[in-house]
Amino acid sequence: MNISIYCGSQTGKNPVYIEKAKELGEQLAKAEIGIVYGGSNIGLMGAIADQALLHGGRVIGIMPEHLQKREVAHLHLTEIYIVDSMHTRKAKMADLADAYIALPGGCGTLDEYFEIFTWAQIGLHTKPVILYNINGFYDALILHFEKMLDDGFIREEQRSILQVATSVDDIFNILSANHDEIIKVANLTK
Ligand code: AMP
């Protein structure tokens, strides 16, 4: 099983973000769940990758050619794909994963999260899309979903795509609730 991780190219000011990112990297490695991510060694992205590798995990990076310098490609990944564009990166990350998790991050993270969210919304996939709400970082965004629902811009079935985790245990619970689907998808991609 592989999970795509979307998260900041920076670490954030509060050390809790990097601590929780590292914990997730370690726990995914121990659960033998592969990580698919942007492929750089900076920010929360680099922290998760390093920690997963340290614990024997499988980490696959997808790096667009033109970002290789700016994002600093991680040189010790299990596998790295150098692709021609951001669009190819996002498509490859989407293809390789059986579930998606967004950690705290900036506009790039939100873009990636909402793209995969809206792909679920229009039926392009049925994989879990998890928002990892570390330190209440996404509280305001979660509230905004209520506003969109109340004001009639999304329907309940669209809002139900939103799955919020506040711990690694929550993440594993969400993944096991979708276990059949995940196993099915994993078998199809072998
Ligand atoms: P950020 O959350 O802005 O720190 O960015 C996190 C990740 O999102 C990095 O790997 C960026 O390359 C990626 N990213 C940044 N901008 C975009 C964008 N416009 N579209 C897709 N991904 C992006």
Residues whose N, C-alpha, C, O or C-beta is under 5 A from the ligand:
A	BS01	AMP	C7 G8 S9 Q10 G38 M86 G105 G106 C107 G108 T109 D111
